Amino acid sequence: MARLQIPQNLNIDTVLEFPDASEPLVVDASGVRFVEPTGLVQLSLLLQHIASRSTDVQFVAPNDQAVGVYLARMDFYNDVPPSIGLVNAINPRSIGRQALNDVLIPLRRFQTSREAEELSEDLRQFIRGQDLPAPLHSVIWDIAAELCDNAASHGWSPHGGFLAAQRYGSDNRQIAVADLGVGIRKHLARNPLYASVTSDVAAIEKAIKPGVTGTNERRGWGLNEVQEQAGRVHRATLIIRSGDGVARVAIAGPRRTRSFSTTTVVGL
C-alpha cells in the first residue's frame, strides 16, 4: 500500500496535500507530535477526501499519547469515514471524563447552509457554558458562525467543512474553519466584476473588502464582518488560505495591517 506521511507538527503554518490517487493507502500520522485546530480540520478533510477516492484506506494514529488523547477529546474520530480502518487509535470512551478546559469548540462537521445554521445554535449553548469574559463569548460565536456559513454558502464542497477551536492559556484562542470547495478565486469569477482576477492572492485581497461577492446579490460582507468582530477583542490575527494564496490580517481594535503571499504544500 502507498503511504502518506503526515508531518510532525500540524500547526497554523502547515498546508497538507490532498492527493487524487485511488490506490490503497496508509495515512501515517504515527509521528505527529503537535496538533492545533488548523491542523485538525485539515486532517479531517484529508480523510474525507481520500475515502471518496479509495475504498482501502488505513489511518495510523499518533504514537504520542498526549496527541492521541487530544484527538479523542476533540471528537476527531466522530466523523472519520467508516470505510477507513483505524490503527492504534484511542477509543474516546477509554479516556473517561477528562477536563476539557482547553477545548473551546470540539471538532464539528457541516455540509449545508442549514447544517451550518444549526451548528451555530449548538455553538451558542456550548460557548455560553464556558467561563469567558464579555465580549469574548459573543465574538467567538459570531466569528465561528460567520465562517461556517461562508464555507457552506460559497464553498460547494462535497465533503462539507470542519470547525474546531481551542484555548491556549488565559488569553490565546484559535478558531479554525476549513473546506475543500471551489476556492475564493473561482467563486468570485462567477461575478463579471471579478472575472479578470487571475491569482489566488488577488482574489483574497478583494474578498476581504466589504461588498465583494461572487453572486449577483447584495452580499460580500462575511469576511469583513469577521474582521469587525475580531476588532472587539482588541488584538487578533485573521489568516485566510485559498489555493496558493495567503492573507494575514493583524487586527488591533479598528486598525488592520494586511500582508499577502503565496504558499507551498508541505509534509506529504
C-alpha positions in Angstrom: 0.0 0.0 0.0 1.1 3.5 -0.7 1.9 5.6 2.4 1.2 9.3 3.1 3.4 10.5 5.9 1.8 13.3 8.0 4.3 15.9 9.3 5.2 16.0 13.0 3.6 19.4 13.6 0.1 20.2 12.4 0.1 23.9 13.2 -1.1 27.1 11.8 1.6 27.1 9.1 1.0 23.5 7.9 -0.6 23.1 4.5 -1.4 19.5 3.7 -1.6 18.0 0.2 -4.8 16.3 -0.9 -3.8 13.6 -3.5 -6.2 12.4 -6.2 -4.8 8.8 -6.2 -7.3 6.0 -5.8 -4.9 3.2 -4.9 -4.9 1.5 -1.4 -3.4 4.0 1.0 -2.0 4.3 4.5 -2.3 7.7 6.1 0.5 7.6 8.6 0.2 10.0 11.5 2.2 7.9 13.9 4.9 10.6 14.1 2.6 13.6 14.8 3.8 15.4 18.0 1.7 18.5 18.0 -1.8 19.4 16.6 -3.6 22.8 16.5 -7.2 23.3 15.3 -5.9 24.5 11.9 -4.2 21.1 11.5 -7.1 19.2 12.9 -9.6 20.5 10.4 -7.2 19.8 7.5 -6.5 16.3 8.7 -10.3 15.6 9.0 -10.8 16.9 5.4 -7.9 14.8 4.1 -9.6 11.6 5.4 -12.9 12.6 3.8 -11.2 13.4 0.5 -9.2 10.1 0.4 -12.2 8.0 1.4 -14.1 9.3 -1.5 -11.4 8.0 -3.9 -10.3 4.8 -2.3 -12.1 2.0 -0.5 -8.9 0.7 1.0 -7.6 3.2 3.4 -5.9 2.9 6.9 -5.3 5.7 9.3 -2.4 5.1 11.7 -2.9 7.2 14.8 -0.2 9.2 16.6 2.2 7.2 18.8 2.4 10.2 21.2 -0.1 9.5 24.0 -0.9 13.2 24.6 -1.6 13.8 20.9 -3.7 10.7 20.7 -5.8 11.7 23.7 -6.1 15.2 22.3 -7.7 13.8 19.0 -10.1 11.8 21.1 -11.1 14.7 23.3 -11.6 17.0 20.3 -14.1 14.4 18.8 -11.8 13.7 15.9 -12.9 10.2 15.4 -16.6 11.0 15.3 -16.6 11.9 11.6 -13.8 9.6 10.3 -15.4 7.8 7.3 -16.5 4.3 8.3 -14.6 2.8 5.4 -11.3 3.9 6.9 -9.5 1.4 9.1 -8.1 2.8 12.3 -4.8 1.6 13.7 -3.7 2.4 17.3 -6.5 4.9 17.7 -7.5 5.7 21.2 -11.1 4.9 22.0 -12.7 8.1 23.3 -14.7 6.1 25.9 -11.4 4.9 27.4 -10.2 8.3 28.4 -13.1 9.0 30.7 -14.4 12.4 31.6 -11.1 14.3 31.3 -11.0 18.1 31.8 -12.0 20.0 28.7 -10.8 23.4 29.8 -8.7 23.9 26.8 -11.3 22.7 24.3 -13.1 25.8 23.2 -15.2 24.1 20.4 -14.8 20.4 19.7 -14.4 19.3 16.0 -17.7 19.7 14.2 -18.6 19.0 10.6 -21.2 20.8 8.5 -22.3 20.4 4.8 -25.2 22.6 4.0 -26.1 26.2 5.0 -28.9 24.8 7.1 -26.4 22.5 9.0 -24.1 25.5 9.5 -27.0 27.4 11.0 -28.0 24.5 13.2 -24.4 24.2 14.3 -24.2 27.9 15.2 -27.1 27.4 17.6 -25.3 24.4 19.2 -22.1 26.5 19.5 -24.0 29.3 21.2 -25.0 27.0 24.0 -21.6 25.4 24.2 -19.7 28.7 24.4 -22.2 30.1 26.9 -21.3 27.3 29.2 -17.7 28.3 29.4 -16.0 30.9 31.6 -15.3 33.5 29.0 -15.3 37.3 29.7 -17.5 39.6 27.7 -17.5 40.3 24.9 -15.3 37.3 24.1 -18.1 34.7 24.2 -20.2 36.6 21.7 -17.2 37.4 19.4 -16.2 33.8 19.2 -19.7 32.7 18.4 -20.2 35.4 15.8 -16.9 34.6 14.1 -17.4 30.8 14.1 -20.9 31.1 12.8 -19.9 33.5 10.0 -17.0 31.4 8.8 -19.1 28.2 8.8 -21.9 30.0 6.9 -19.4 31.4 4.4 -17.9 28.0 3.7 -21.3 26.3 3.4 -22.8 29.0 1.2 -19.9 29.6 -1.2 -17.6 26.5 -1.0 -20.0 23.9 -2.5 -17.7 21.2 -1.3 -19.0 17.6 -1.5 -17.2 16.9 1.8 -18.6 19.9 3.7 -16.4 21.8 6.1 -15.0 21.4 9.6 -14.8 23.7 12.6 -12.6 23.5 15.7 -11.4 25.9 18.4 -9.1 25.7 21.3 -7.8 28.0 24.1 -4.1 28.3 25.0 -3.5 29.7 28.4 -5.7 32.6 29.6 -5.6 34.9 26.6 -4.9 33.0 23.4 -7.7 31.3 21.4 -7.6 29.8 17.9 -10.6 29.2 15.7 -10.2 27.1 12.5 -12.7 26.5 9.7 -11.7 24.6 6.5 -13.4 23.2 3.4 -12.5 21.7 0.1 -14.8 23.9 -2.0 -14.2 25.8 -5.2 -11.9 28.4 -3.6 -12.2 32.2 -3.4 -10.9 32.9 -6.9 -13.4 30.6 -8.7 -16.2 31.8 -6.6 -15.5 35.5 -7.4 -15.2 34.6 -11.1 -18.9 33.9 -11.2 -19.4 37.7 -10.9 -18.4 39.5 -14.1 -16.9 42.3 -12.0 -14.1 39.9 -10.8 -13.8 37.5 -13.7 -10.5 39.0 -14.7 -8.9 38.2 -11.3 -6.2 35.6 -12.2 -4.4 34.8 -9.0 -5.5 33.4 -5.6 -3.7 36.2 -3.8 -5.5 38.9 -5.7 -8.8 37.1 -5.1 -8.3 37.0 -1.4 -7.2 40.7 -1.4 -10.6 41.6 -2.9 -12.7 39.2 -0.9 -11.7 40.7 2.5 -13.1 44.0 1.3 -16.8 44.8 2.1 -19.4 44.2 -0.6 -17.2 41.9 -2.7 -19.1 38.7 -3.7 -19.3 36.1 -6.5 -23.0 36.3 -6.5 -25.5 38.8 -8.0 -26.9 39.5 -4.6 -26.0 42.3 -2.2 -23.7 40.1 -0.2 -19.9 40.0 0.4 -19.8 41.3 4.0 -18.8 38.0 5.7 -15.0 38.3 5.9 -15.3 42.0 6.6 -17.7 41.2 9.5 -15.2 38.7 10.8 -12.6 41.4 10.9 -15.0 43.8 12.6 -15.9 41.2 15.3 -12.3 40.3 15.9 -11.6 44.0 16.5 -13.9 43.9 19.5 -11.3 41.9 21.4 -8.6 44.4 20.7 -6.0 42.1 19.2 -6.4 39.2 16.7 -4.9 37.7 13.6 -7.0 36.5 10.7 -5.3 34.1 8.3 -7.1 33.1 5.1 -5.8 30.4 2.7 -7.3 29.7 -0.7 -5.4 27.9 -3.5 -1.8 29.1 -3.2 -2.8 32.5 -1.7 -2.4 33.5 1.9 -3.6 36.7 3.6 -2.6 37.7 7.2 -4.6 40.5 8.8 -3.3 41.8 12.1 -6.2 43.4 13.9 -5.7 45.9 16.8 -9.1 47.4 17.6 -10.1 49.4 14.4 -6.7 49.1 12.9 -5.9 46.4 10.3 -2.5 45.6 8.9 -2.7 43.2 5.9 0.0 41.2 4.1 -0.3 38.8 1.2 1.9 35.9 0.0 1.8 32.5 -1.8 2.4 29.2 -0.1 3.6 25.8 -1.0 2.2 22.4 0.1 4.3 20.7 2.7 4.5 17.4 4.6 3.4 14.7 2.2 
